[in-house]
Amino acid sequence: MNQALGSRNAGETEILAAENLRKTYGDRVALKGLTFSLKAGRVLGFLGPNGAGKTTSMRILTTILRPSSGHFVVDGISSRHPEAIRRRIGVLPEGLGFPKQLTATGYLAYFAQLYGRPAAEARHVAARLLEDVGLQNRAESTIGSFSHGMRQRLGIARALVNDPAVVFLDEPTLGLDPRGQRELLTLIQGIARERNKGVMLCSHLLSEIEDVCDDVVIMNAGDVVAKGSVAEVVGQADANLDHRVRIRVPVGSIAVTREVLDAVPGIADAALTEESSGWLAVELAGPANGSGPDDVSRVRNSILDALIRADVPILGFDAGGGRLQDVFLKLTAVAIP
């Protein structure tokens, strides 16, 4: 993937900043004061349950909607100038439609010409972008022959055709198999790192957010309930997350695992997170019970030792505290009115 032009240094330049964005529809407040920033070279995960205000926020930031109050800046351009902002952003909306009869090259070249590129240069841009997203061997194939994953890659290429400063991706991996998800997420991460873009990723798949994003904004009922780096949000949401361990065992070994854990001192509770996957969330004795970091480490080691002695296969052991999914569920527990 080609390096971005310009002098911006990854992770240092604030490329998108929103300040107290609000949106009302009559008496209903859809957005109550969105404030956050995104730096070049970073991926920001934009999270929230249905009705949290994510779609409204994305539409405001991509200039489809006007905020009722507040403002935002993209690459130094104020939201008072939406036409100029549109030339500095790239967007992959959820459910993007494609003209099936066009070739991949023809499709991208068309958009490149819309942004003022001469025809020959537009085809060169199209060829480069198709190589960047791994579709160079299908450059002259009609889009109607593409799989869902290939169309998502083409949609990302289209979002990059104007060399934007910020790229907005709405559910880009929806409907893809696990391998397709992983490949697309690697591509998205490369857009931020190698092209020095700011990427705003909206997704319901929390595992992919945790793996690929540098920062997160979690919304609920129009409010921002958490923001910061993934590690900061996970750590700040619950002071007791360091006193939790996640263990994965074969489903057939769950009963014996619980028996083993019941006999290990220092465990407050052990509960299944998903019965079909064999993950158990184990809560250790917390600070209120007088346990410090050394005590927690000893209990973790005791858990592993007891399971090994009982010949329980350990498929996964996460001692890093809580996960983003746990934090998300906790912070968005209030029902949407």
N, C-alpha and C positions, 0 to 999 in steps of 0.2 A: 504494500500500500504506500502511495506516495506521501512524502512529508508535506505538511501544510506550508504555504508561503507566509511570510510575515515575521514579525519579531516577537510575537507572544511567547512566553515561557510557560510550559505546561504546569498546571496547578498553581500558578501565581496570579494570573490576570482574572479579575471578576468579569465574566463575559455576559452574565444575565443577573439582574437584581430586581426583585419585586418588593414594593413597599406598600403595605397596608391595602392590598387589593380587596375590594368589596363588590359584591354583585347581588342586587335585589330584583325580585320579580313580584311587583305589587307589594304585598305584606310579607312575602316569604324571603328570607335572607338565605341565599345559596352559598355565599362566600363571605366570611366574617372578618377578614383582615389578613390576607396571605402575605407574609413577609419571609423571603429567603433569598439566597444568592447561589450562583453556580460559577465555578472557575473553569477556565480553559484546561483541557486535558483530563477532566473528571467526568464520571457518570453519576448522575443523581437519580435515585429511585423515588418515584412519586406514587405513594401508596394511600389506600383508604378503601373502606367497604363501598358498596353501591350507595349512591346518594351522598357521599362524603364531600363532594365539590370538586373532584378531580377533573371531570369533563369540562365543567365551567371554567376552571383554572386554565386548562390547556387551550380552550377556545379563546380566552382573553389573551394569553401569552402569544398565541399565533395570530392575533389581530382579527379573529372571526367575530368576537364579541367585544364591546366596549365595557370597561369596568364602570360601576356606579360611582366609585371613588377610588383613590389611590393611583399609583403609576408604576411603570416598570421601564427598565433600560436594557437594550440588547446591543452589545458591542458598541457602547457609547451612544446609541440612538434612543431618544426618548419615545415613549409610547404615544406622544403627541404627533408622531410621524409614522403611522402604520405602514404607508406605502414603502418607506425606506426600510423598515424592519423586515418586511416580507422578502426583501432582496438579501437579507442577512440570516435567514433561517431556512431550515429544511424540515419537512414534516412527512412522517409516515402515519396516516390515520388508521384506526382500526377498520378493517373491512374495505380497504382501498380496491376500487374496481380498475380493470385494465382492458384496453381494446384488444381483443383476442386476435384480430387479423394482422396487427402490426408485428414487425420483428422487434427483438430487444434493442437492436441498434437504432432502428427507426424511431422507437418510442423515446429513448433517451436523447437522441439527436433533436427531436422535435422540441423537447423542453429546453435543451441547451440553446436552441435558436430563439425561443421565447425570452431567454435572458440575454439576448443580443449577440450571441456567437454567430459568425458566418457559417455557412453550411458545411464547408470542409473542416473547419475547426470543431464544429458541433459533433461531427462524426468521430473525430479524434477523441474528444471528451467522452463520448459514449463508449468507445473502445476501451479507454483507460479505466472507466468506472466498472465496466463489465469484468475486466480482469481483476479489479480490486475486490469484487464480490464473488469471484469464482464462477462467472458465467461466460467466460470468453469463448468456450467451445459451443455455446448456444447463441452466439451473437446474431446469427441470421435466421434463427428459428422463430416461428410465430409464438406469441405469448400464449395463445390458446393451447399449445402443446406443453406448457410448463406445469410442473407440480406446484402445490401450495407453497412449499419451501422455496422453490425457485422464484416464485412471484414475490415472496417477501424480500428476497435478496434484491430483486429488481426494484422493488419499492424503496429500499434503502439507497440503492444507486440513484434513483430519481431524486431522493431527498438531498443528495450530495451534489447534484448537477450544477448548482450555482455557487459551490464552495462556501457553504454557510458557516457562520460562526457558532451557531447553536442548532442542534438537531433534536427534534421532538419525535419520539417513537411511542406510539400507543399500541400496547399489546402485540409487539412484533413477533413473538414466538407462539401466539395462540394457534392451536391446531397442529403444531409440529410434534413429531416424535422426539424422544429424549435426545437422540443423536443430532437431529435437526436443530433442536433448541440449543444444544451446546455449541454447535458450529456457528449459529447466528449470534449467540452471546459473545463468542470470541471475536467475531467480526465487529460487533458493536463496541467492544472494549478497545479494539484496534483503532476505530474511528476517533475515539477520545485520545488515546495515547499517541498514536502515530501521526494523526492529522491535527492534533492539538485543538480539537473541538470540545465544546461543552455539549454533553448529551443528557437529555431529560427522558428517562425511561419510565413509562407508566405500565404497570403489570400487576396481575393478581397472583402471579407465581412467586411467592416470597423467597423460595429457595434460590431462584435465579437472581433476584435482587441482592440477596446476601452474598452471592458468589461474585457478581460482576460489578456492583455499584460501590462507589467510594463514599457517597453521602446518601441520606434518605430524608424525605419529608413525609410524615404520616399525618393524614387528615381524618377528621371524623365530624360529621354534621356541620361542615363548613368551616371548622376550626383547625388550625395546626396544633396537633397534640404532641408532636415530637419532631425535632430536626437536628441534623448534625451528621458526623460520620457514622457509619454503621456501628462501629465499636462504641462510640459515645452514646448513641441512642440505646443500644442494648444494655450498656453499663449503667446509664442514668435512670432507666425505667424501673429498675428494681435492685435495691442494694443487696438483696439476698440471692441474686443470680449466680454468684460465685459459689453458693452453697447448694448448687444443683448439678446433677450429673445425668447424662442421657446414655442409656445402654440399649444396644440392640442384640437380641438373641433370636434363634429360630422360634417360630410361633409355637411349635410343639414343646419348647423348653420354658415357656413363660411360667407355668405353674411351679416347676422346680426352682426357677430363678427367684421367684417371690419367697419361697421357703428359705432359700439361702440368704436372701437379703434380710429376712426377718431376724436372722440370727447374728447379723453384723451390728455391733454397737455403733451408735452415732448416726443412725438413719432415722429420720423423722417420718418419712412416708415414701412409698413407691407406687406409682400408678401408670397404667398403660396410656400412651399418647394416641396410638392407632393400633387396634388389635390386629389388623391385617398385616402390619409391617413388623411387629415384634419390638417396637421401641418402648422403653419404660423410662419415665421421668422420675428420678430418685432425688428426694429432698433430704439434704443432710442437716444435722443439728445446726441451727443458725447462731448468729452472734448473741441472741437473747439467751441462749442456753450455755453461753460461756465458751464457745468454740472459736479458736483463732485460725489463721491460715495454716499453721503447722498441723493442727488437729484435723482440718479439712483434708489436707494431703494424706494424712495417715488413714482416714476413713476411705478415701478413694483407693489407696493401695490395698486396704483390707477387702474392699469389694472385689477388686480384680483377683486377689489371692483366693478368696472364698469361691468365686465362680470357677476358677481354674481347677481348684481342688475337687470341685463337684463335677468336673468334666462337662461344664456348660459351654457350648461354643459361643464365643463373643464375636458377633458380626460387626459391631460398632461400639465405640466408647468415646463420648464427647465430654471431656472434663473442662471445657472452656466456658462454663457457665451457661446462661440462657442463649436462646436463638432469636432471630428477628421475628419468627413466626409467633413465639411466645409473647414477645413484647407487643406485637401488632394486635393479637387477640386481647391482651390486657387493656391496651390503650383505646381500643375501639369497642369495648364491651357495652357501652351505653347504646341503647336502641335508637335508631333513627326515627325522629318524630314523623 
